[in-house]
Amino acid sequence: MTFRRQRRDLIGAASLILLLPEVAWARSFAAFERDLAREEKYFQRMDEPAPTFDLHDMDGHAVSLADLHGKIVVLNFIYTSCPDVCPLESERIAELQRLIKPGPVRDRVRFISITADPVRDTPDVMKAYGAAHGLDPATWSFLASGADHPETTIALSRRYHNSFLKEADGSFTHGVVFHVIDAEGQWRGNFHGLNWKPEHLVTFVRALATGNYDTGTGWWSSLLQKIENLF
């Protein structure tokens, strides 16, 4: 290739980067999502405003979704007397906390569990539950609506497309979903059940937190490779 041809190609590639940065990154994230969906069959792409909430944490402090602006939120619904899947959900969160090492990404992530049984799940009960399942309060909060508003969190779970059906013995029949919300309050994805790979959710969270969502095989990588080949 002649020097003139190299120079022309370099200028063209550089111009493309300058003129289309938003398109490039948008396509890169779409490629990332497609790759993730191929690798993780329990992942569901979402793109809509996350349902808002105004609840209280274990210390009685008010917490709203707006308060979490700037954080990547991983949210699930549980209740402490759940005899089967809820403890497994909580242990999965503890595992995710360990996988996300201390640093810039961890500082931008907040795990939120919301109880579907605010009458029995008092602040003391919720604190004991978190400790029993190894949940680190530095990046995890357990929220409730309070005993005076027992239907609030059930109604909220429905807005997140969950189903909590109260049985005669006080237990709940319910699904298992981990919802991922970006720093702007946009609902970006769901991880259904418990069979998904923790590293896949961590990768998704890191992508949202850092903007580094190129997978190495998409259009953006192809463009960068062409530029590198000019030198």
Contacts in CASP RR format, 6 or more apart in sequence:
PFRMAT RR
TARGET T0000
AUTHOR 0000-0000-0000
METHOD contacts of the structure
MODEL  1
MTFRRQRRDLIGAASLILLLPEVAWARSFAAFERDLAREEKYFQRMDEPA
PTFDLHDMDGHAVSLADLHGKIVVLNFIYTSCPDVCPLESERIAELQRLI
KPGPVRDRVRFISITADPVRDTPDVMKAYGAAHGLDPATWSFLASGADHP
ETTIALSRRYHNSFLKEADGSFTHGVVFHVIDAEGQWRGNFHGLNWKPEH
LVTFVRALATGNYDTGTGWWSSLLQKIENLF
6 230 0 8 1.000
9 226 0 8 1.000
9 230 0 8 1.000
10 227 0 8 1.000
10 230 0 8 1.000
13 223 0 8 1.000
13 226 0 8 1.000
13 227 0 8 1.000
13 230 0 8 1.000
14 227 0 8 1.000
16 223 0 8 1.000
17 24 0 8 1.000
17 223 0 8 1.000
24 219 0 8 1.000
24 220 0 8 1.000
24 223 0 8 1.000
25 211 0 8 1.000
25 220 0 8 1.000
27 218 0 8 1.000
27 219 0 8 1.000
27 220 0 8 1.000
28 213 0 8 1.000
28 214 0 8 1.000
28 218 0 8 1.000
28 219 0 8 1.000
28 220 0 8 1.000
29 207 0 8 1.000
29 211 0 8 1.000
29 213 0 8 1.000
31 214 0 8 1.000
31 215 0 8 1.000
31 217 0 8 1.000
31 218 0 8 1.000
31 219 0 8 1.000
31 220 0 8 1.000
32 207 0 8 1.000
32 213 0 8 1.000
32 214 0 8 1.000
32 215 0 8 1.000
33 45 0 8 1.000
35 215 0 8 1.000
35 217 0 8 1.000
36 43 0 8 1.000
36 200 0 8 1.000
36 203 0 8 1.000
36 204 0 8 1.000
37 43 0 8 1.000
37 45 0 8 1.000
39 200 0 8 1.000
40 191 0 8 1.000
40 196 0 8 1.000
40 197 0 8 1.000
40 200 0 8 1.000
42 191 0 8 1.000
42 192 0 8 1.000
42 193 0 8 1.000
42 195 0 8 1.000
42 196 0 8 1.000
43 189 0 8 1.000
43 190 0 8 1.000
43 191 0 8 1.000
43 192 0 8 1.000
43 196 0 8 1.000
43 200 0 8 1.000
43 204 0 8 1.000
44 189 0 8 1.000
44 190 0 8 1.000
44 191 0 8 1.000
44 192 0 8 1.000
45 188 0 8 1.000
45 189 0 8 1.000
46 179 0 8 1.000
46 187 0 8 1.000
46 188 0 8 1.000
46 189 0 8 1.000
46 190 0 8 1.000
47 186 0 8 1.000
47 187 0 8 1.000
47 188 0 8 1.000
48 186 0 8 1.000
48 187 0 8 1.000
49 185 0 8 1.000
49 186 0 8 1.000
49 187 0 8 1.000
50 65 0 8 1.000
50 73 0 8 1.000
50 179 0 8 1.000
50 181 0 8 1.000
50 185 0 8 1.000
50 186 0 8 1.000
50 187 0 8 1.000
51 65 0 8 1.000
51 156 0 8 1.000
51 159 0 8 1.000
51 160 0 8 1.000
51 187 0 8 1.000
52 64 0 8 1.000
52 65 0 8 1.000
52 66 0 8 1.000
53 64 0 8 1.000
53 65 0 8 1.000
53 114 0 8 1.000
53 143 0 8 1.000
53 156 0 8 1.000
54 62 0 8 1.000
54 63 0 8 1.000
54 64 0 8 1.000
55 62 0 8 1.000
55 63 0 8 1.000
55 64 0 8 1.000
55 114 0 8 1.000
55 143 0 8 1.000
55 144 0 8 1.000
55 145 0 8 1.000
55 152 0 8 1.000
55 153 0 8 1.000
56 62 0 8 1.000
56 63 0 8 1.000
56 143 0 8 1.000
56 144 0 8 1.000
56 145 0 8 1.000
56 146 0 8 1.000
57 63 0 8 1.000
57 141 0 8 1.000
57 142 0 8 1.000
57 143 0 8 1.000
58 123 0 8 1.000
58 126 0 8 1.000
58 127 0 8 1.000
58 137 0 8 1.000
58 141 0 8 1.000
58 142 0 8 1.000
59 123 0 8 1.000
60 123 0 8 1.000
63 141 0 8 1.000
63 143 0 8 1.000
65 73 0 8 1.000
65 181 0 8 1.000
65 185 0 8 1.000
68 110 0 8 1.000
68 112 0 8 1.000
68 181 0 8 1.000
68 185 0 8 1.000
69 183 0 8 1.000
69 184 0 8 1.000
69 185 0 8 1.000
70 108 0 8 1.000
70 183 0 8 1.000
70 184 0 8 1.000
71 108 0 8 1.000
71 109 0 8 1.000
71 110 0 8 1.000
71 183 0 8 1.000
72 108 0 8 1.000
72 109 0 8 1.000
72 110 0 8 1.000
72 180 0 8 1.000
72 181 0 8 1.000
72 182 0 8 1.000
72 183 0 8 1.000
72 205 0 8 1.000
72 208 0 8 1.000
72 209 0 8 1.000
73 109 0 8 1.000
73 110 0 8 1.000
73 111 0 8 1.000
73 112 0 8 1.000
73 179 0 8 1.000
73 180 0 8 1.000
73 181 0 8 1.000
73 185 0 8 1.000
74 93 0 8 1.000
74 96 0 8 1.000
74 109 0 8 1.000
74 110 0 8 1.000
74 111 0 8 1.000
74 112 0 8 1.000
74 178 0 8 1.000
74 179 0 8 1.000
74 180 0 8 1.000
74 181 0 8 1.000
74 201 0 8 1.000
74 205 0 8 1.000
75 111 0 8 1.000
75 112 0 8 1.000
75 113 0 8 1.000
75 114 0 8 1.000
75 160 0 8 1.000
75 178 0 8 1.000
75 179 0 8 1.000
75 180 0 8 1.000
75 181 0 8 1.000
76 89 0 8 1.000
76 93 0 8 1.000
76 112 0 8 1.000
76 113 0 8 1.000
76 114 0 8 1.000
76 176 0 8 1.000
76 177 0 8 1.000
76 178 0 8 1.000
76 179 0 8 1.000
77 113 0 8 1.000
77 114 0 8 1.000
77 115 0 8 1.000
77 116 0 8 1.000
77 153 0 8 1.000
77 156 0 8 1.000
77 157 0 8 1.000
77 160 0 8 1.000
77 162 0 8 1.000
77 164 0 8 1.000
77 174 0 8 1.000
77 177 0 8 1.000
78 86 0 8 1.000
78 89 0 8 1.000
78 90 0 8 1.000
78 113 0 8 1.000
78 114 0 8 1.000
78 115 0 8 1.000
78 116 0 8 1.000
79 86 0 8 1.000
79 115 0 8 1.000
79 116 0 8 1.000
79 117 0 8 1.000
79 120 0 8 1.000
79 121 0 8 1.000
79 172 0 8 1.000
80 86 0 8 1.000
80 115 0 8 1.000
80 117 0 8 1.000
80 120 0 8 1.000
80 121 0 8 1.000
80 125 0 8 1.000
80 126 0 8 1.000
80 129 0 8 1.000
81 117 0 8 1.000
81 120 0 8 1.000
81 171 0 8 1.000
82 171 0 8 1.000
82 172 0 8 1.000
83 171 0 8 1.000
85 175 0 8 1.000
85 176 0 8 1.000
85 194 0 8 1.000
87 133 0 8 1.000
88 194 0 8 1.000
89 113 0 8 1.000
89 176 0 8 1.000
89 178 0 8 1.000
89 194 0 8 1.000
90 113 0 8 1.000
90 129 0 8 1.000
90 130 0 8 1.000
90 133 0 8 1.000
90 134 0 8 1.000
90 135 0 8 1.000
91 133 0 8 1.000
91 134 0 8 1.000
92 178 0 8 1.000
92 194 0 8 1.000
92 198 0 8 1.000
93 111 0 8 1.000
93 113 0 8 1.000
93 135 0 8 1.000
93 140 0 8 1.000
94 133 0 8 1.000
94 134 0 8 1.000
94 135 0 8 1.000
94 136 0 8 1.000
95 198 0 8 1.000
96 111 0 8 1.000
96 198 0 8 1.000
96 201 0 8 1.000
96 202 0 8 1.000
97 111 0 8 1.000
97 135 0 8 1.000
97 136 0 8 1.000
97 139 0 8 1.000
97 140 0 8 1.000
99 198 0 8 1.000
99 199 0 8 1.000
99 202 0 8 1.000
100 106 0 8 1.000
100 109 0 8 1.000
100 139 0 8 1.000
100 202 0 8 1.000
100 205 0 8 1.000
100 206 0 8 1.000
104 209 0 8 1.000
104 210 0 8 1.000
105 205 0 8 1.000
105 206 0 8 1.000
105 209 0 8 1.000
105 210 0 8 1.000
106 139 0 8 1.000
108 183 0 8 1.000
108 209 0 8 1.000
109 139 0 8 1.000
109 205 0 8 1.000
109 209 0 8 1.000
110 139 0 8 1.000
110 140 0 8 1.000
110 141 0 8 1.000
111 135 0 8 1.000
111 139 0 8 1.000
111 140 0 8 1.000
111 141 0 8 1.000
112 140 0 8 1.000
112 141 0 8 1.000
112 143 0 8 1.000
113 140 0 8 1.000
113 141 0 8 1.000
113 142 0 8 1.000
113 143 0 8 1.000
114 142 0 8 1.000
114 143 0 8 1.000
114 144 0 8 1.000
114 153 0 8 1.000
114 156 0 8 1.000
114 157 0 8 1.000
115 121 0 8 1.000
115 126 0 8 1.000
115 142 0 8 1.000
115 143 0 8 1.000
115 144 0 8 1.000
115 153 0 8 1.000
116 153 0 8 1.000
116 154 0 8 1.000
116 157 0 8 1.000
116 164 0 8 1.000
116 172 0 8 1.000
116 174 0 8 1.000
117 150 0 8 1.000
117 172 0 8 1.000
118 144 0 8 1.000
118 145 0 8 1.000
118 146 0 8 1.000
118 147 0 8 1.000
118 149 0 8 1.000
118 150 0 8 1.000
118 152 0 8 1.000
118 153 0 8 1.000
119 146 0 8 1.000
119 147 0 8 1.000
119 150 0 8 1.000
121 129 0 8 1.000
121 142 0 8 1.000
121 144 0 8 1.000
122 147 0 8 1.000
123 144 0 8 1.000
126 142 0 8 1.000
126 144 0 8 1.000
127 142 0 8 1.000
129 142 0 8 1.000
130 137 0 8 1.000
130 140 0 8 1.000
130 142 0 8 1.000
135 142 0 8 1.000
143 153 0 8 1.000
144 153 0 8 1.000
145 152 0 8 1.000
145 153 0 8 1.000
145 156 0 8 1.000
146 152 0 8 1.000
154 164 0 8 1.000
154 166 0 8 1.000
157 163 0 8 1.000
157 164 0 8 1.000
157 174 0 8 1.000
158 164 0 8 1.000
160 177 0 8 1.000
160 179 0 8 1.000
161 177 0 8 1.000
162 174 0 8 1.000
162 175 0 8 1.000
162 177 0 8 1.000
163 173 0 8 1.000
163 174 0 8 1.000
163 175 0 8 1.000
164 172 0 8 1.000
164 173 0 8 1.000
164 174 0 8 1.000
164 175 0 8 1.000
165 172 0 8 1.000
165 173 0 8 1.000
165 174 0 8 1.000
166 172 0 8 1.000
167 173 0 8 1.000
175 193 0 8 1.000
176 192 0 8 1.000
176 193 0 8 1.000
176 194 0 8 1.000
177 190 0 8 1.000
177 191 0 8 1.000
177 192 0 8 1.000
177 193 0 8 1.000
178 190 0 8 1.000
178 191 0 8 1.000
178 193 0 8 1.000
178 201 0 8 1.000
179 187 0 8 1.000
179 189 0 8 1.000
179 190 0 8 1.000
180 187 0 8 1.000
180 188 0 8 1.000
180 189 0 8 1.000
180 190 0 8 1.000
180 191 0 8 1.000
180 201 0 8 1.000
180 204 0 8 1.000
180 205 0 8 1.000
180 208 0 8 1.000
181 187 0 8 1.000
181 188 0 8 1.000
182 188 0 8 1.000
182 208 0 8 1.000
183 208 0 8 1.000
183 209 0 8 1.000
188 204 0 8 1.000
188 208 0 8 1.000
189 204 0 8 1.000
191 200 0 8 1.000
191 201 0 8 1.000
206 212 0 8 1.000
207 213 0 8 1.000
214 220 0 8 1.000
214 221 0 8 1.000
215 221 0 8 1.000
END
